[in-house]
Amino acid sequence: MKRILVIEDDKDIVELVRYNLEKEGFQVVACTDGATGNAQVRKARPDLLILDLMLPKLSGLEICKEIRKDVSLNRLPILILTAKGEEADRVVGLELGADDYVTKPFSPRELVARVKALLRRAEPGTPSEKPLEIGPLRIDPASYRVTREGRSVAMSTLEFRLLYFLAARPNRVFTRDQLLDGVWGTDRFVTPRSVDVYVRRLREKIESDPQHPAYMKTVRGAGYLFETRAS
């Protein structure tokens, strides 16, 4: 049974989320403040985290940042909850490592669908997907592990999937929509512009100079490619 941790200070929302997820067979644990929730993540690692942004004691953005700095937690899927007017916070949440977001008020059916989609994407790669070695990078889909010059690079599941998708198809340009189809699939909820956030995060992790990337290239007016000619 998959275990989901909900960090949300609105008890009505907690019960709404709990009822709908437990009906689908998930185990749900809830915390109503950020400090307690942050400790709970480390005490018993959940399979997925649903995280409100506006929390007492410790904000959702701070929790997200702390989780992505922890090597043992960097693959934890994070779904953030935001109010409608918090567009800037949604972008910041994605930049800090969140995998998806739901806007309040939300449809319980939509929330359940997004939870299931994130859990599916967190599954390890298929045996047919082989490790890639490109310059100083080694990308292993069996373990979702990336190393650069032998040193481990902390990476969320969706960051890894985007990197592997591009690196396994080198020197080929993909539009944002093609990347969404290939990485997020037909049940995606993020927007094409969210791809830009993920590419920016990947550059910060794998490039020597993120402002002048050697691998994750932008093709103006077209999309992105992973270039291997230099390596």
N, C-alpha and C positions, 0 to 999 in steps of 0.2 A: 504494500500500500504506500503510495507516494505521500510524503509529509510536506505540508505547506505552512510556512510561517507568515502570519499577517501582522504587520506593525501599523496600527491605525488607531487614532484616539477617539474616533466617533463610534460609540458602541453600537449604534443602529447599523452602520455600515459593516462593522465586524460581524454582526449576526446575520446580515444579508449575505455576506461573502461565505461565512461558515455554512449556512443552510444549503446554499447552492453547490458548494464544493463537496460537502459531505454527501449530498444526494448523488454525486457523481463518483463516489467511492474514495475520495481523498480524506486523509487525516489532516485536521486543521488545528494549529496552535496559534493563539493570538496574544499580542502585547499591546498596551495602550500608551506607552511612551517610548521615545527613541532610545534612551539609555538602557532600559530593560530589554528592549528588542535587540539592540546591538549585542548585548551580553548573551542573549538566548541563541543568536545565530552561531556563536562560538561554542556554546555549551552543548548544543545538539544540532549539527548541520542539517538544515532542511533540504528537500529536493528542489524547492522554489520559494522565493521570497516575494510577497506582495507588500509594497512599501509606500505609505503615504509620505508626501513631501513636508507638510506642515505638521510637525510633531513637537510636543513638549519635551524639554530636557536635551534632546539631540535631534537635529533635523534629518529628514530623509536623505538629503543631498550629502550630509556628512557621513551617514551610515553607508551610503553607496560608495563613497570615496574610500572609507576604511576597508570595506569588503574587498574592493578591487586591488588594494595594496597587499592583501593577505594571500600568499601563494596557495594556501590550502582552501581558499574560498573563491578564487578568481573565476571558476567556471560555474558558480551558482547563478542560475537564471534569476533575474530581478525584473519584476513588473511594477512600475511606479503608478501611483494614483495621483492625479492632479485636478485642480479646479479649472474651469474653462478658461479663465483669464490668465493662466500661468504659462503662456507659450514659452517665455524665456526660460522658466524653470524646467520645462520639458526638454528643451534643447540641452541645458546644462546637465540634466539627469542622464541623457544619452551620452553626452561627452564624458561623464564620470563613470560610465560603465553599465547603465541600465540597458536592458534588452528590449523593452517595449513599455508603452504607457497606456493607461485608460483614463479618460476624462470623466470627472463627476459632473452630473449624475450619469451613471452607466447602466447598460443593460446587463443583468446577471448572465444571460445567455452569451453575450459577447465576452464577458470576463472569463467564463468557463472555457470558451473557444480559444482565447488567447493563452490561458494557462496550459491547455492541452498542447497547443502549437509549440510553446516554449519548451515543454517537457520532451516533445518529440525531437526537437532540434538539439536537445542536450545529449541525445544518445550518441555513443561512439560511432565512428565511421565504419563502413562496410569493409569486409576483407579485401575487396577488389581495389580499394583506395590505398595506393602505395605511398610510403614516405618520399618526400621530395628534398633534394639537397641542391640548393642554389646559392652559389657564393658562400658567405658565412652562415647562411640560414639552413636549418633542418626543420622540416615541417612533417610531423608524424600524426596521421589521422587516427591511428589505433588508440593513441593515448591523449590526443588533442594537445600535444606538447610541441612547443616551438623553442628552438635554441638559436642563439646568435653568437657565433664564435665560441660555442661550447657552453654558453651561459643561458639558463632558462629565462624565457620571456613570459611574464604573466599575461594571460589572455583569456577573455571571456569566451563562451561557446560560440556566440555569433561572430565575434571578431575572428576566431579561428576559422569558422566556416567560410567567411568572406575571403580571408587570406588564401585558404586552400583552393577555393573555387577559382580565383584569379591566377594563382601560381601554377595550378595544374593545367591552365590554358594560356601559356605565356605568349606575350607579344600580340595579343588579340584584344581589340577594343570592345568593351561592353557598355551599353547604356545603363543608366540607373535602373530603368524598368527591367532590363534583362538580368541585372544583378539581384533585384528583388525576387524575380521569378526563380532564379537559380539557387539562391541562398535562403530566402525566407519562404518561398513556395507560394502556392495559390491561396493559402489561408493567411497571407500576410496582412498586417494592419498598419505598419509604419509607412511613411510617405517616401517618395523618391528622394527628397532632400535629406532624409535620415541617412542615406547611403554616404553622403558627404561627411557626416559626423563620424561614421565608422571608419572611413578611409583616413580621416584626420587622426583618429586614435591609433590606427595601425601604423601610420607614418611615424608617430611619436615613439612607437615601440620597436620598429625594425630598421628604421633609417638612421644613418649616421648624422645626416642633416635633413630633418623633416621639411625644411623650407625648400630644399633642392633635392627631392627624392631620387634615388637611383633605381628603385624598383616600382613603387606605387605611383605611376605616372597619370597625370590628367591630360586628356586629349580635348582641348577646348571645343565646346559645342557638340561633343560626341559622347564622352564618358571617361572610363578609366581602363588602364591596362597594367599588367604586371610585366615589366620588361626584364628580360634575362640576357640581352645581348652584351651588356656591360660586364656581366659576371662570366 
